Amino acid sequence: MLPAVMLSGKRIVVGIGGGIAAFKAVELVRELGRRGAEVRVVMTPAATRFVGPVTFTGLLGRPPVVDLWDPSYAGEVHVELGDWADAMVVAPATMNVLARLAQGQANDALLATLACARGLRLLAPAMHPSMWGQPATQRNVETLRTDGWHFCGPVDGPLANGASGVGRMAEPSVIADALEAALAAHGGAIGAAQATEDLRGLRVLVTAGPTYEDLDPVRFLGNRSSGKMGFALASRARARGAEVLLVSGPVALTDPAGVTTLRVRSAREMHAAVKSEVAKGVDVVIMAAAVADYRPAEQAAEKIKKAGERALELVRNPDILAELGAERAERATAAAHDTEPRSPTPVLIGFALETTDVERYARGKLVSKRCDLIVANEARDGFAGDTNRAHLVSADGVQSLDTMSKAALADRIWDAALRLRSAAQLPTATGN
Ligand code: CTP
């Protein structure tokens, strides 16, 4: 659990669109309050059909803003709220809200307030999967991302009407985590466009999840990596303007919007995918995947039948990160003899999940894999959950971070990647 004071003193406007997920906005308002935020609410008229404005009056001691023509407002309430808020979060952001925002409309209290917002703006979409899948919706999402809006979800899962698919709103605690991460990364109330542009022009590659090493058509050797850290890294990089390639092993997560996701199964498939993308030019590689070090020496074509005792012979898989580190070192050596020196790209970042001696092993991996940074954590802190506690280990020393959401940690890692790039004065791989 995150400490309850992470949003202490932050002023948050929760905007509510007209969809069935509006009932979850009640829990979001409570969650933000529990984390120390001061919350105000703006609703579309349609939202009031799903959840009563009086509910928010009861929770917050003041009525939500629904109608800009309401004579009880003294001044321009949308301008005042937009000025007041450190951040605005819209949950649910319906297909209709996304479309109107992408067009720059301001035809109700919610849209007008969003248009006046000086802090960052986070959208938590929720709609039927067929609406989310509409090319128009995807175009609108892309437009809004480009304009600097932050997104959280939608996720894959059961919907209120019994259907299932991508379109379910992220859980209130996950939305609160995403808001916290965005605010933490950008020091609070800075404009959304400015906040999200610092990776623009970079082409980055992130790996995620486990690899599965097949024994036969029905069995494999795998591990318990959920892929959440790698997906958080990919989403945050996209939100900050990077062109993102995500190479993922088998995980139960939805492809992040706006990210090119390549699904692989085995370490050798991941190796091939990473090598071919790096060859095309990449500025930063983050190996968050839990790559299997070994695979069965033989993969049976038919299901293996039981017969007495068995020993399993394993052979080594390629070490992807170590290989990238060695190749980069070779290029740097070659460049040292050139008249026109080339820079040691890409920046290489690895992870180390340990059960003991976290820092010592991480330092060892930093050297043996010749990378720039190792994000080290203990198995009990990082697996499967939505939070992580990491140590950033580089040649400069160790930075030990508090427990935080994976989205917030992702931002800290991208901040470190940017620092490493500027320290080495690297040009971009794409020449942008
Ligand atoms: N890694 C990799 N290829 C492998 C194994 C690991 O690229 N075959 C990467 C991981 O993605 C991670 C880093 O190397 O970024 C460290 O992974 P880890 O499994 O902790 O290190 P190992 O070298 O496998 O060491 P060990 O399992 O012995 O602790």
Residues whose N, C-alpha, C, O or C-beta is under 5 A from the ligand:
A	BS01	CTP	M287 A288 A289 A290 V291 A292 D293 N317 P318 D319 I320 L321 A322 I349 G350 F351 A352 L353
